[in-house]
Amino acid sequence: MAEPRASCPWGVMPKREAEEGPLGLRGWLVSLLVDLLTKPLSHYERRGWNDPEALKRNIRKGDVVLVEGDQRISAVIRYLTQSSWSHAALYVGDDLLQRGEHLRQEALACFGDEARHMLIEALLDGVVASPLSKYFDLNIRVCRPHNLKPHDLKKVLEEAVRSLGWRYDLRNIVDLLRYLLPVSLVPARFRRTALHFGSGMPTEVICSSHIGRLFDGVGFPIAPQVDLPEGFDAPGARRNGLLRLVFGFESAEYTGLFHKRHPRLLTPRDFDLSPYFEIVKFNAIADRRFDYARIHWADEEPAPGVDRPPSKGR
């Protein structure tokens, strides 16, 4: 899944040209296709507002940011996955500033103060670093891996930084292009399998498969198939549950047999629907000040004890 190309030259197009020479006809066609897919939609509906400062206060390293994009390819992905979310990115915070002086200086030169609030994501130009502020004006959702252990979080972040410069899976772009054609012209069997294709190269990814690989590397589940014995009931809370939460005690209780799902089959909505990721509400209710009783609805009298805000002149 992809969003706009990076404005800072951390993408893979310059590297590809340097390693392979001029891109030729294939490169020209790919560039033309990328331009077609990344054209903005004629209409985009914002379903809420984002408080940038609240987002920065509440987001943590390792969180997955889901985005409802505003490009043609975003609409295609939403149609494919039957979901609001067209893109996924991993929040790494200020991790780039702690990975050696060269990377630190490059991040500061590209993004300035925003380098302390960074995402790593797979775009059409490849795996790049982008500021969190890039998505302030779009519909987003923050998903947090529940109880991810610190040493596993460290591995996820290290692998994410190491993946900078990987290429986007160009074959997947061709698969998605079929959804720009009238549905009647595309056989159903091709529409059903579009997300199951791809180059298969270990360094060519789409956004959700990229993040899926990172969590798969530490054994953290996203959307596994779970086999449970017939009549199995989930175990109830135990008395030492708090101690397990604080100290990370392992449980000997049987949780079923988990089957891994290949990362290339993951889509952004899998992080939203996963029972192993929490949804972080950072806008209205994050600071525990929300009180629906104090809402002043249009064309209604204010609730008792609530003053009507002064009207603004035109």
BADREN-817441 format. One record per atom (N, C-alpha, C): x, y, z. Coordinates in steps of 0.2 Angstrom, whole numbers, padded with zeros to 4 digits, always signed. Each point is the difference from the previous one (the first is absolute). Layout:
N
XYZ...
//
This chain:
314
+0004-0006+0000-0004+0006+0000+0004+0006+0000-0001+0005-0003+0004+0006-0001-0003+0007+0000+0004+0005+0002-0002+0006+0001+0005+0005-0004+0000+0006+0000+0004+0005-0004+0007-0002+0001+0004+0002-0005+0007-0001+0000+0003+0005+0004+0006-0002+0003+0003+0004+0005+0003+0006-0003-0001+0005+0004+0003+0007-0002+0008+0000+0001+0002-0004+0005+0007+0000+0001+0003-0006-0003+0006+0001-0003+0003-0006-0004+0002-0006+0004-0004-0003+0004+0001-0006+0003-0003-0006-0003-0003+0001-0006-0003-0005-0004+0005-0004-0003-0002-0005-0004+0004-0004-0004+0001+0001-0007-0003+0005-0003+0001+0001-0007+0007+0003-0002+0003+0004+0004+0007+0002-0001+0004-0005+0000-0001-0005+0005+0005-0005+0001-0001-0005-0006-0006-0001-0002-0001-0005-0005+0003+0002-0007+0000+0007-0001+0003+0003-0006+0008-0001+0001+0003+0001+0006+0007+0000+0000+0002-0007+0000-0004-0005+0002+0003-0007+0000-0002-0003-0007-0005+0002-0004-0002-0004-0006+0001+0004-0006+0002+0007+0001+0000+0004-0006-0007+0003-0002+0000+0003-0006-0007+0003-0002-0005-0005+0001-0006+0002+0002-0006-0005+0001-0003-0002-0007+0001+0003-0005-0002-0002-0007-0008+0000+0000-0002-0004-0005-0008+0000-0001-0003-0003+0006+0002-0005+0003-0003-0003+0006-0001+0006+0005+0006+0003+0001+0000+0005+0006-0005+0006-0002+0000+0002-0007-0005+0005-0002-0007-0002+0001-0002-0006-0001-0007-0003+0000-0002+0000+0008+0005-0002+0004-0001+0000+0007-0001+0007+0003+0004+0004-0002-0001+0007+0002-0007+0003-0002-0002-0002-0006-0006+0003-0003-0006-0003+0004+0001-0007+0002-0005-0003+0004-0001+0003+0007+0006+0001+0003+0000+0003+0006-0003+0007+0000+0001+0004-0005-0003+0007+0000-0008-0001-0001-0002-0005-0004-0007-0001+0000-0003-0002+0006+0003-0005+0004-0003-0003+0006+0000+0006+0006+0005+0004+0000+0000+0005+0005-0003+0007-0001-0004+0000-0005-0004+0006-0001-0005+0001+0005-0001+0006+0002-0005+0001+0006-0007-0002-0002-0004-0002+0004-0007-0001-0001-0004+0007-0001-0005+0000-0003-0004+0006-0001-0004+0002+0006-0001-0005+0005-0003+0002+0006+0002-0004+0005+0002+0003+0006+0002-0004+0006-0004+0002+0006-0003-0004+0004-0004+0002+0006+0004-0002+0006+0001+0006+0004+0003-0001+0006-0005-0001+0005+0001-0006+0004-0005-0002+0005+0001+0002+0007+0005+0004+0001+0001+0003+0006+0006+0005+0000+0003+0002+0005+0005+0004+0001+0006-0003+0004+0006+0002-0002+0006-0003+0003+0003+0005+0004+0001-0001+0007+0004+0005+0004+0007-0003+0000+0005+0004-0004+0007-0002-0001+0003-0001+0007-0001+0005+0005+0004-0001+0006-0003-0006+0004-0006-0001+0000-0003-0006+0004+0003-0006-0004+0000+0000-0006+0003-0006-0004+0007-0002+0002+0004+0006+0001+0007-0001+0002+0001-0002+0007-0005+0002+0004+0001-0002+0007-0002-0007+0001-0005-0003-0004-0003-0007+0001+0003-0005-0004+0003+0001-0005+0003-0005-0005+0007-0002+0003+0001-0007-0001+0006-0003+0003+0004-0003-0006+0006-0001+0001+0004-0004-0005-0002-0007+0000-0001-0002-0007-0003-0007-0001-0007+0000-0002-0003+0006+0001-0007+0001-0002-0001-0001-0007-0006-0002-0003-0001+0000-0007-0005+0005-0001+0001+0004-0005-0004+0006-0002-0004-0002-0006-0006-0001+0000-0004-0001-0006-0003+0006-0003+0000+0001-0007-0002+0006-0003-0005-0002-0005-0005+0005+0000-0005+0000-0006+0003+0005-0005+0003-0002-0005+0004+0004-0005-0005+0004-0004+0003+0005-0004-0004+0004-0004+0002+0000-0007+0003-0006-0002+0002-0001-0007-0004-0005-0004+0001-0001-0006-0004-0005-0004+0002-0007+0002+0006-0001+0002+0002-0007+0002-0003-0001+0007-0001+0005+0004-0003-0001+0006-0008-0003-0001-0003+0003-0004-0007-0002-0002+0000-0007-0002+0005-0002-0004+0001-0007-0003+0001-0005+0006+0004+0002+0005+0002-0004+0005-0006-0001+0005-0004+0005+0001-0006+0000+0004-0005-0005-0003+0000+0001-0007-0005-0005-0003+0002-0007+0001+0007-0001-0001+0002-0007+0000-0001-0003+0007+0001+0004+0005+0000-0003+0007-0006+0001+0003-0005+0004-0003-0006+0001+0003+0001+0003+0007+0004+0006+0000+0002+0003+0007+0001+0007-0002+0000+0004+0006+0001+0007-0001+0008+0001-0001+0004-0004+0002+0007+0001+0001+0004-0002-0006+0004+0004-0003+0003-0001-0006+0008-0001+0001+0002+0002+0005+0008+0000+0001+0001-0001+0008+0006-0003+0001+0002-0001+0007+0008+0002+0000+0001+0003+0006+0007+0002+0001+0002-0001+0007+0007-0001+0002+0002-0002+0006+0003+0007+0003-0002+0001+0006+0003+0006+0004+0006-0002+0004+0005+0004-0002+0007-0001+0003+0002+0005+0004-0004+0006+0001+0002+0005+0004+0007+0004-0002+0004+0000+0005+0007+0003-0001+0005-0005-0001-0002-0006-0002+0005-0005-0001+0005+0001-0005-0001+0004-0005+0005+0001-0005+0005+0004+0003-0001+0004+0005+0005+0005+0003+0005-0004+0004-0002-0006+0001+0005-0004+0005+0003-0006-0004+0001+0000-0007+0002-0005-0004+0007+0002-0003+0004+0004+0003+0006+0002-0003+0000+0007-0002+0005+0004+0000+0001+0007-0002-0003+0001-0007+0002-0004-0005-0002+0001-0007-0007+0000-0001-0004-0005+0003-0007+0000+0000-0003+0005+0003+0003+0002+0006-0003+0006+0004+0000+0006-0004+0006+0002-0003+0001+0006-0004-0005+0000-0006-0001-0006-0003-0004+0000-0006-0007+0001+0002-0002-0003+0006-0007+0001+0002-0001+0007+0002+0004+0003+0003-0001+0007+0002+0000+0005-0006+0005-0002-0005+0000+0004-0006-0007+0000-0004-0003-0006+0000-0006-0001-0004-0006+0003+0004+0000-0001+0006-0007+0001+0004+0001+0005+0006+0006+0002+0002+0000+0005+0005-0002-0003+0007-0004+0004+0003-0003-0003+0007-0005-0006-0001-0003+0000-0006-0005-0006-0001+0004-0007+0000+0007+0001+0000+0004-0007+0000-0001-0003+0007-0003+0003+0004-0002-0003+0007-0006-0004+0000-0004+0000-0005-0006-0003-0001-0001-0003-0007+0003-0006-0001+0001-0002-0007-0004-0007-0001-0002-0001-0006-0003-0006-0002+0005-0004-0005+0000-0006+0000+0003-0004-0006-0005-0004-0003+0000+0001-0007-0006-0002-0004+0002-0002-0007-0003-0005-0003+0001-0002-0007-0004+0004-0005+0003+0004-0004-0004+0004-0005+0002-0002-0007-0003+0003-0005+0002-0003-0006+0007+0001-0002+0003+0005+0003+0008+0001-0001+0004-0005+0004-0003-0004+0005+0003-0005+0004-0001+0002+0007+0004-0003+0005+0000+0001+0007+0003+0006+0002-0003+0005+0003+0003+0007+0001-0002+0002+0007+0003+0005+0003-0002+0003+0006-0004+0006-0002-0006+0001+0004-0004+0006-0001-0002+0003+0007-0001+0007+0000-0002+0002+0006-0008-0001+0002-0001-0001+0006-0007-0001+0002-0005+0005-0002+0003+0006-0001-0005+0006-0002-0002-0001-0007+0003-0004-0004-0003-0002-0006-0007-0002-0001-0003-0003+0006-0006-0002-0001-0005+0003+0005+0002+0006+0003-0004+0004+0004-0007+0001-0003+0000+0002-0006-0006+0002-0003-0005-0006-0004+0002-0006+0002-0003-0006-0003-0004-0003+0006-0005-0005-0002-0002-0004+0005+0005-0006+0002+0001+0000+0006+0005-0005+0002-0002-0004+0007+0003-0005+0001-0001-0004+0006+0006-0003+0002+0001+0000+0007+0006-0003+0003-0001-0006+0003+0004-0005-0002-0001-0007+0003+0006-0002+0004-0001-0003+0006+0006-0001+0004+0001-0007+0002+0005-0004-0002+0001-0007+0002+0000-0001+0007-0005-0004+0003-0001+0000+0007+0006-0004+0003+0003+0003+0005+0005-0003+0005+0006-0003-0004+0002+0004-0006+0006-0002-0003+0006+0001+0004+0004-0005+0001+0006+0001+0005+0005+0005-0003+0003+0003+0005+0005+0005-0002+0006-0002-0005+0002-0006+0002+0006-0003-0004-0003-0002-0007-0006-0002-0001-0003-0001-0007-0002+0007-0003-0002+0005+0003-0001+0006-0003+0007+0003-0002+0005-0001+0003+0007+0002-0002+0001-0003-0007-0001-0007+0000+0001-0004-0006-0004+0003-0006-0006+0001+0001-0005+0003-0005+0003+0007-0003+0002+0004+0005+0002+0007-0002+0007-0001-0004+0004-0005+0002+0007-0001-0003-0001-0002-0007-0005-0005-0001-0001-0003-0007-0004+0005-0004-0004+0005+0003-0003+0005-0004+0005+0005-0003+0004+0002+0004+0006+0005-0002+0004-0004-0006+0001-0006+0002+0005-0004-0005-0004-0001-0007-0006+0001+0000-0004-0001-0006-0001+0006-0005+0003+0006+0003+0000+0006-0004+0003-0001-0007-0003+0001-0005+0003-0001-0007-0003-0006-0003-0003-0004+0003-0003-0006-0003-0005+0003-0005-0001-0004-0006-0005+0002-0005-0007-0002+0001-0004+0004-0003-0007-0002+0000-0001-0005-0005-0005-0005+0002-0001-0006-0004-0004+0003-0007+0004+0001-0005-0003+0003-0006-0005-0005-0003+0001-0006+0000-0005-0005-0003-0007+0001+0003+0000+0002+0007-0006+0001+0003-0004+0006-0003+0004+0005-0002-0003+0006-0003-0004-0002-0006+0003-0005-0004-0003-0002-0006-0007-0004+0001+0000-0004+0006-0006-0003+0002-0005+0005+0002+0002+0006+0004-0005+0004+0002-0003+0004-0006+0004+0001-0005-0002+0004-0006-0006-0003-0003-0001-0006+0000-0006-0004-0002-0006+0003+0003+0000+0003+0006-0006+0003+0003-0001+0007-0002+0004+0003-0004-0002+0006-0003-0004-0001-0007+0000-0006-0002-0004-0002-0006-0008-0001+0002-0004+0001-0004-0007-0002+0001-0001-0007+0003-0004-0001+0005+0000-0007+0003-0002-0005-0004-0004+0002-0005-0003-0005-0005+0005-0003-0005+0006+0004+0000+0005-0002-0005+0005-0005+0004+0000-0001+0007+0005-0003+0003-0003-0007+0003+0002-0006-0002-0003-0006+0002+0000+0000+0008-0005-0003+0003+0000+0000+0007+0006-0004+0003+0002-0005-0003+0006-0004+0003+0006+0004+0001+0001+0005-0005+0006+0005+0001-0001+0005+0005-0007+0002+0001-0001+0005+0005+0001-0003+0007-0002-0006+0001+0001-0004+0006+0007-0001+0002+0004-0001-0005+0007-0002+0002+0005+0006-0001-0002+0006-0001+0004+0006-0001+0005+0001+0006-0002-0001+0006+0004+0001+0006+0005-0006+0001-0001-0005-0003+0004-0006+0001+0006-0001-0005+0001+0005-0004+0006+0000-0005+0005+0004+0003+0005+0001-0004+0006+0004+0003+0006-0003-0003+0006+0003+0000+0006-0002-0002+0003-0006+0004-0001+0000+0006+0003-0005+0005+0007+0001+0002+0003+0006-0002+0006+0002+0002+0000+0002+0007+0005-0002+0004+0000+0001+0007+0001+0008+0001+0002+0004-0004+0001+0007+0001-0005+0004-0004-0005-0003-0003-0005+0004-0003-0007-0002+0004-0003+0006+0002-0005-0001+0005-0006+0005-0002-0006-0001+0003-0005+0005+0000-0001+0002+0007-0004+0005+0002+0001+0003+0006-0002-0005+0006-0006-0004-0001-0002-0004+0005+0004-0006+0001+0003-0003-0006+0005-0005+0001+0006+0001+0003+0002+0007-0001+0006+0002+0003+0000+0000+0008-0006+0003+0002-0001+0000+0007-0001-0007+0003-0003-0004-0004-0002-0007+0002+0007-0004+0001+0005+0001-0004+0006-0003+0000+0004+0002+0007-0001+0006+0001+0003+0003+0006-0002-0004+0007-0007+0000+0000-0003-0003+0006+0001-0008+0000+0000-0003-0006+0001-0007-0001+0007-0002+0002+0004+0004+0000+0007-0001+0002+0001-0001+0007-0005+0003+0004+0001-0001+0007-0006-0005+0003-0003-0003-0005-0006-0004+0002-0006+0003+0003-0001+0006-0002-0006+0004+0003-0006-0001-0006-0006-0003+0003-0005-0001-0005-0004+0006-0003-0002+0000-0006-0004+0005-0002-0007-0003-0002+0000-0004-0005-0007-0004-0002+0001-0007-0001+0002-0004+0005+0002-0007-0001-0007-0004+0000+0001-0006-0002-0006-0005+0000+0002-0004+0007-0005+0000+0004+0001-0004+0006-0005-0006+0001+0003-0005+0001-0004-0007+0001-0001-0001+0007-0006-0001+0002-0001-0001+0007-0004-0007+0001+0001-0004+0005-0003-0006+0001-0008+0001+0001-0004-0005-0002-0007+0000+0000-0002+0001+0007-0004+0005+0001-0002+0002+0007+0004+0004+0004+0006+0003-0003+0005+0003+0004-0003+0007+0002+0001+0002+0006-0002+0007+0002+0007+0004+0002+0000+0006-0001+0006+0004+0002+0000+0000+0007+0006-0001+0003+0001+0001+0007-0002+0006+0003-0002+0000+0006-0002+0006+0004+0006+0004+0003-0001+0006+0003+0005+0003+0003+0003-0003+0006+0006+0000+0001+0003-0004+0006+0002+0006+0005+0001-0003+0006+0002+0005+0005+0006+0004-0001+0005-0004-0003+0007+0004-0001+0000+0003-0007-0006+0002-0003+0000+0003-0006+0003+0007+0000+0000+0004+0006+0003+0006+0000+0008-0001+0000+0002-0005+0004+0007-0001+0000+0003-0002-0007-0004-0004-0004+0002-0002-0006+0000+0006-0005-0004+0005+0001+0000+0006-0004+0006+0004+0001+0002+0000+0007+0005+0005+0002+0007-0003-0002+0001-0007+0002+0006-0003-0001+0001-0005-0006-0006-0001-0003+0001-0003-0007+0000-0008+0002-0003-0002+0005+0000-0008+0001-0003-0003-0005+0003-0006-0003-0003-0004-0005-0006-0004+0003-0005-0002-0004-0005-0004+0003+0000-0007-0004-0001-0005+0004+0000-0007-0002-0007-0002-0003-0005+0005+0000-0006-0002-0002+0000-0001-0008-0004-0004-0002-0001-0002-0008-0004+0006-0003+0003+0002-0005-0003+0006-0004-0002-0002-0007+0000-0006-0002-0001-0003-0007+0006+0000-0004-0001-0003-0006+0006-0001-0005-0001+0006-0005+0005+0004+0000+0000+0006-0005+0004-0002-0006-0003+0002-0006+0003-0001-0006+0001+0007-0003+0007+0001-0002+0002+0006-0003-0004+0002-0006-0001+0006-0002-0003+0002-0006+0006+0004-0004+0001-0002-0006+0006+0003-0003-0001+0008-0001+0005+0003+0002+0000+0008+0000-0003+0003-0006+0001-0003-0006-0002+0003-0006-0008+0000-0001-0003-0004+0004-0007-0001+0000-0004+0005+0005+0004+0004+0004-0003+0004+0004-0002+0007-0003-0005+0003+0002-0002+0006-0002-0001+0005+0006+0000+0007-0001+0000+0004+0005-0006-0001+0005-0006-0002-0002-0005-0001+0004+0001-0006+0005+0005-0005-0001+0002-0005+0004+0002+0003+0007+0004+0005+0000+0002+0003+0006-0006+0003+0004-0005+0003-0003-0005+0003+0003-0005-0006+0003+0000-0005-0003-0005-0006+0002+0004-0005+0005+0006+0001+0000+0004-0005+0004-0002+0000+0007-0001-0005+0003-0001+0000+0008+0006+0001+0004+0006+0000-0004+0006+0001+0004+0003+0007-0001-0004+0005-0003+0002+0007+0000-0006+0004+0003+0003+0005+0004-0005+0004+0003-0001+0006-0004-0006+0003+0000-0002+0006-0003+0002+0006+0004+0004+0005-0002+0002+0006+0005-0004+0006-0003-0005+0002+0005-0004+0006-0001+0004+0006+0002+0003+0004-0004+0004+0005+0002-0003+0007-0001-0006+0001-0002-0003+0006-0001-0004+0002+0005-0007-0002+0000-0005+0003+0005+0001-0003+0007+0001-0006+0000+0000-0004+0007+0007-0001+0003+0005+0001-0003+0007-0002+0002+0001+0003+0007-0001+0006+0001+0001+0004+0006-0005-0001+0005-0005-0004-0001-0006-0001+0005-0004+0006+0002+0000+0005-0005-0004+0006+0001-0007+0000-0004-0001-0005-0004-0006+0000-0004-0006-0001+0004-0005+0004-0001-0007+0000+0004-0005+0001-0005-0004-0005-0003-0005+0001-0005-0005+0004+0002-0001+0001+0007-0006+0004+0002+0001+0007-0001+0006+0002-0001+0002+0007-0001+0000+0002-0008-0001-0005-0004+0000+0002-0007-0006+0005-0002+0002+0005-0004-0005+0004-0002-0002-0001-0007-0006-0004-0001-0002-0002-0007-0003+0006-0003+0001+0001-0007-0003+0005-0004-0007+0000+0001-0003+0007+0000-0007+0001+0000-0003-0003+0006+0003-0001+0005-0003-0002+0007+0002+0005+0005-0004+0000+0005+0002+0004+0006+0005-0003+0004+0005+0003+0003+0005-0003+0004-0003-0003+0006+0004-0005+0003-0002-0004+0006+0000+0004+0006-0004-0001+0005+0000+0004+0006+0007+0001+0003+0002+0006+0001+0007+0001+0003+0005+0001-0005-0001-0001-0006+0005+0001-0005-0002+0006-0004+0005+0005+0000-0001+0006-0004+0001-0001-0007-0005+0004-0004+0001-0001-0007+0006+0004-0003+0004-0002-0004+0006+0004-0002-0002+0005-0004+0003+0006+0000-0002+0006-0004+0001-0001-0007-0005+0002-0004+0000-0001-0007+0005+0005-0003+0003-0002-0006+0006+0004-0003-0004+0003-0006+0002+0007-0001-0002+0003-0006+0003-0002-0006-0003+0001-0005+0003-0001-0007+0005+0005-0002
//
